[in-house]
Amino acid sequence: MACLDILHTTTYRYRHAVSLGPHRLMLRPRETRELRLFSHEISITPTATVSWAHDVAGNAIATAIFDGPTDHLVIESRATVELTALAWPVFAISASAIEYPFLYSADEWTDLGALTAPQYADPDGRFARWVEGFVMGHRTDTLSLLKDISNGVVSQIYYQVRETEGTQTPIETLDRKWGSCRDFAVLLTEAARCLGLGARIVSGYLSDPEDSLIGSAGTGSTHAWVEIYLPGAGWIAFDPTNRSVGSQNLIPVAVGRGIHQVVPVSGSFSGGSNALFDFSVQVSVRSRTRQNTLRWRIGRAGTQHQLGKR
């Protein structure tokens, strides 16, 4: 069990005063059976009117509306959580799904919907063949298969921090043989869907008191991983970046069908395409027991800011 204080600060600075459009904020950690949210607050400079809602996936969405021009924008999110996920979890997978292939129930299939459908083109079937290469036989252990694919991502593809916005397609990641945590998440999600499984992308934070996990040391921002639905066990977390299964070190904030749906901060401004002068993101995850602070990336990944045309 770990009690953690999280500070996530996003800062924009402009060359002159600009008008800010509405900003969509996905910064509130998702409470689960393994994560308890004690407190959360958002502070914004300049002053904004903030309203809250839940999207179709149950994510908490804050919308900030600004009154007047400004030459800077600072969004600070503070949260305190308790993480109780086990290091070596046992998943109570239904007998019907222990071996792959298996069939979801009619209700599960209906509710999973688009989460089972591949999202990227694979015209020559090359990606499908890559996925099928992990299937050891007609009947194979489902959890072992998914672990093999997750481990195969980082075994075959080099992890590399990328500060530019956007995400590689699964084929691009296979061809380039390098990618960031969000590229790994997209690749594993698409692989699960190629197998006919329900999968979703998760954005959040990585707790790493030992400073040993990929994505937490040096430069890094919010982390991305995958949840795959298996009957009986429900949504199981797979972090291909760190070869882990389960939520021991993971603090989820948002889940979605695609990576574009879980961006922590998105919005727009008008005042000239070259008005943005500086942008930074800083995240710290501090353990109240060990007093360790993890520093994350200062860069563009995980934030979208559209330029105005005026």
C-alpha positions in Angstrom: 0.0 0.0 0.0 1.3 3.5 -0.9 -0.1 6.9 -0.1 1.0 9.3 -2.9 0.8 13.1 -3.5 0.6 14.0 -7.2 1.4 17.4 -8.7 0.8 18.0 -12.4 1.6 21.5 -13.7 1.1 22.6 -17.3 2.4 26.0 -18.3 1.9 28.0 -21.5 3.6 31.4 -22.1 2.8 33.7 -25.1 4.6 36.5 -26.7 1.6 38.8 -26.3 -1.9 38.6 -24.9 -4.1 36.0 -26.6 -7.7 34.9 -26.3 -8.1 31.4 -24.8 -10.8 29.1 -26.0 -12.4 26.5 -23.8 -9.9 23.9 -22.4 -10.8 20.3 -21.7 -8.9 18.9 -18.7 -8.6 15.2 -17.8 -6.6 15.4 -14.6 -8.7 13.7 -11.9 -7.4 10.2 -11.0 -10.0 7.4 -11.6 -11.1 5.7 -8.4 -10.9 1.9 -8.6 -10.9 -1.0 -6.2 -7.2 -0.6 -6.0 -7.0 3.2 -6.0 -8.7 5.4 -3.4 -8.8 9.2 -4.2 -8.5 11.2 -1.0 -8.5 14.7 -2.5 -8.2 16.5 -5.8 -8.1 20.1 -6.8 -7.3 22.1 -9.9 -6.1 25.7 -9.8 -5.9 27.8 -13.0 -4.2 31.1 -13.8 -5.7 33.3 -15.1 -9.0 32.8 -13.4 -11.4 30.5 -15.2 -14.9 29.2 -14.7 -14.7 25.4 -14.4 -17.5 22.9 -14.9 -17.4 19.1 -14.4 -19.0 16.2 -16.3 -18.3 12.5 -17.1 -17.7 11.3 -20.6 -19.0 8.1 -22.1 -16.2 6.1 -20.5 -16.8 7.5 -17.1 -13.8 9.8 -17.1 -14.1 13.0 -15.0 -13.9 16.0 -17.5 -13.3 19.6 -16.4 -14.0 22.4 -18.8 -12.4 25.7 -18.2 -13.8 28.9 -19.7 -11.7 32.1 -19.7 -13.0 35.7 -19.5 -10.3 37.9 -21.0 -6.9 38.0 -22.9 -3.8 36.7 -21.2 -0.1 36.2 -21.9 0.2 33.0 -19.9 -1.8 30.0 -18.7 -0.9 27.8 -15.8 -3.0 24.7 -14.9 -2.1 22.9 -11.7 -3.6 19.6 -10.6 -3.0 18.3 -7.1 -4.2 14.9 -5.9 -3.7 12.5 -3.0 -4.3 8.8 -3.6 -3.8 5.5 -1.9 -2.6 2.7 -4.1 -3.2 -0.9 -2.9 -2.6 -3.0 -6.0 -0.7 -6.2 -5.4 2.7 -6.8 -6.9 1.7 -10.3 -8.1 -2.0 -10.3 -8.6 -4.1 -13.4 -9.3 -6.8 -12.9 -11.9 -10.0 -14.9 -11.5 -10.6 -15.5 -15.2 -13.7 -17.3 -16.1 -13.3 -21.0 -17.1 -14.7 -20.2 -20.5 -12.0 -17.6 -21.2 -8.9 -19.3 -19.7 -7.9 -20.6 -23.1 -7.8 -18.6 -26.3 -9.8 -18.5 -28.6 -13.0 -17.9 -26.6 -16.2 -16.1 -27.1 -17.6 -13.2 -25.0 -21.2 -13.4 -23.9 -23.7 -11.6 -26.0 -24.0 -8.8 -23.5 -20.2 -8.4 -23.2 -19.8 -8.3 -26.9 -22.5 -5.6 -27.3 -21.1 -3.5 -24.5 -17.5 -3.8 -25.6 -18.5 -2.7 -29.1 -15.8 -0.6 -30.8 -13.2 -1.6 -28.1 -12.9 -4.9 -30.0 -12.5 -3.4 -33.5 -9.0 -2.7 -34.9 -8.5 1.0 -35.5 -5.7 1.0 -38.0 -5.4 -0.2 -41.6 -3.5 -3.4 -42.2 -3.9 -3.8 -46.0 -1.4 -6.6 -46.5 -2.1 -8.3 -43.2 1.5 -7.8 -41.9 0.4 -6.6 -38.5 -2.0 -9.5 -38.1 0.7 -11.9 -38.9 3.0 -10.4 -36.3 0.2 -10.8 -33.7 -0.5 -14.4 -34.8 3.2 -15.3 -34.4 2.6 -15.2 -30.6 -0.2 -17.7 -30.7 1.4 -21.1 -29.8 -1.5 -23.3 -30.9 -5.2 -23.5 -31.5 -5.9 -23.7 -27.8 -3.5 -21.6 -25.7 -3.5 -20.0 -22.3 -5.1 -16.6 -22.7 -3.2 -14.7 -20.0 0.1 -16.2 -21.1 -0.6 -15.2 -24.7 -1.3 -11.6 -23.7 1.8 -11.5 -21.5 3.9 -12.8 -24.4 2.6 -10.1 -26.8 3.1 -7.4 -24.2 6.7 -8.6 -23.5 7.2 -8.9 -27.2 6.6 -5.2 -27.7 9.5 -4.1 -25.6 11.7 -7.0 -26.6 11.4 -6.2 -30.3 11.0 -2.4 -30.1 13.4 0.1 -28.5 11.8 2.5 -26.0 12.6 6.1 -26.9 11.2 9.3 -25.4 9.5 11.5 -28.1 8.6 15.1 -27.3 6.6 15.7 -30.4 2.8 15.4 -30.4 1.0 12.6 -32.0 1.3 8.8 -32.0 2.8 6.3 -34.4 0.6 3.7 -36.1 1.3 0.1 -35.1 2.9 -0.6 -38.5 5.1 2.5 -38.1 6.3 1.4 -34.7 7.1 -2.1 -36.0 9.0 -0.7 -39.0 10.9 1.9 -37.0 11.6 -0.5 -34.1 11.4 2.3 -31.6 8.6 4.1 -29.8 7.4 5.9 -26.7 5.1 4.5 -24.0 2.0 5.8 -25.9 3.2 4.1 -29.1 3.7 0.8 -27.1 0.1 1.3 -25.7 -1.4 1.8 -29.1 0.5 -1.2 -30.5 -0.6 -3.6 -27.7 -4.2 -2.3 -27.9 -4.4 -3.0 -31.6 -2.8 -6.4 -31.1 -5.5 -7.4 -28.6 -8.2 -6.2 -30.9 -6.8 -8.2 -33.8 -7.4 -11.2 -31.5 -11.0 -10.2 -31.1 -10.5 -8.9 -27.5 -11.8 -5.8 -25.9 -9.0 -3.3 -25.1 -8.7 0.3 -24.1 -5.8 2.8 -23.7 -5.1 4.3 -20.2 -3.4 7.6 -19.5 -2.1 8.3 -16.0 0.9 8.4 -13.8 3.7 5.9 -12.9 4.6 5.4 -9.2 8.2 4.4 -9.0 9.7 4.9 -5.5 12.8 2.8 -6.5 13.4 5.0 -9.6 13.8 1.9 -11.6 11.0 1.8 -14.1 11.1 3.0 -17.7 9.2 6.3 -18.1 9.9 7.7 -14.7 13.6 8.5 -14.6 15.1 11.5 -16.3 12.7 13.0 -18.8 9.1 11.8 -18.8 5.5 12.9 -18.7 2.2 11.2 -18.1 2.4 7.4 -18.7 0.3 5.3 -21.0 -0.6 1.6 -20.8 -3.4 -0.8 -21.8 -6.4 -2.6 -20.2 -7.7 -5.8 -21.7 -11.1 -7.2 -20.8 -11.2 -10.9 -19.8 -14.5 -12.4 -18.4 -14.4 -13.0 -14.7 -11.3 -10.9 -14.1 -12.6 -7.8 -15.8 -10.2 -5.1 -17.0 -6.5 -6.3 -16.6 -3.7 -3.7 -16.8 -0.8 -4.4 -19.1 2.2 -2.0 -19.2 4.3 -3.1 -22.2 6.9 -0.4 -21.5 7.8 -2.1 -18.2 6.8 -5.7 -18.9 4.2 -5.6 -16.1 0.8 -7.0 -15.5 -1.5 -5.5 -12.9 -1.8 -2.0 -11.4 0.9 -2.0 -8.7 2.7 1.1 -10.0 -0.1 2.6 -12.1 -2.4 5.5 -11.3 -5.1 5.8 -14.0 -6.6 9.1 -14.9 -8.5 8.4 -18.1 -9.4 5.5 -20.4 -10.5 5.6 -24.0 -10.8 3.8 -27.3 -8.0 5.8 -28.8 -5.0 7.7 -27.5 -6.5 11.0 -28.7 -9.4 10.6 -26.2 -7.2 10.6 -23.1 -5.1 13.8 -23.6 -4.7 15.5 -20.2 -5.0 19.1 -21.4 -6.5 20.2 -24.7 -7.7 23.6 -25.9 -7.2 26.5 -28.3 -6.2 30.1 -28.4 -6.4 32.9 -31.0 -3.9 35.6 -31.5 -1.5 34.5 -34.2 0.2 31.2 -35.0 3.5 32.2 -33.6 2.1 33.6 -30.3 3.1 30.5 -28.2 6.5 31.3 -26.7 7.1 28.5 -24.3 5.3 25.3 -23.1 6.2 22.9 -20.3 4.8 20.0 -18.3 6.0 18.9 -14.9 4.7 16.0 -12.9 5.8 14.8 -9.5 4.6 11.7 -7.6 5.7 11.8 -4.0 5.4 8.9 -1.6 4.4 10.1 1.9 6.2 7.2 3.4 9.4 7.3 1.5 9.5 10.9 0.5 10.7 10.1 -3.0 9.8 12.5 -5.7 9.7 11.5 -9.4 10.3 14.0 -12.1 8.6 13.7 -15.4 9.0 15.2 -18.9 9.0 18.7 -19.8 7.8 18.5 -23.4 4.8 18.3 -25.7 3.6 14.8 -25.3 0.3 14.5 -23.5 -0.9 18.0 -24.3 -2.6 19.5 -27.3 -2.9 23.2 -27.9 -4.4 24.3 -31.2 -3.3 27.5 -32.8 -5.8 30.2 -33.7 -6.0 31.6 -37.2 -6.7 35.2 -36.3 
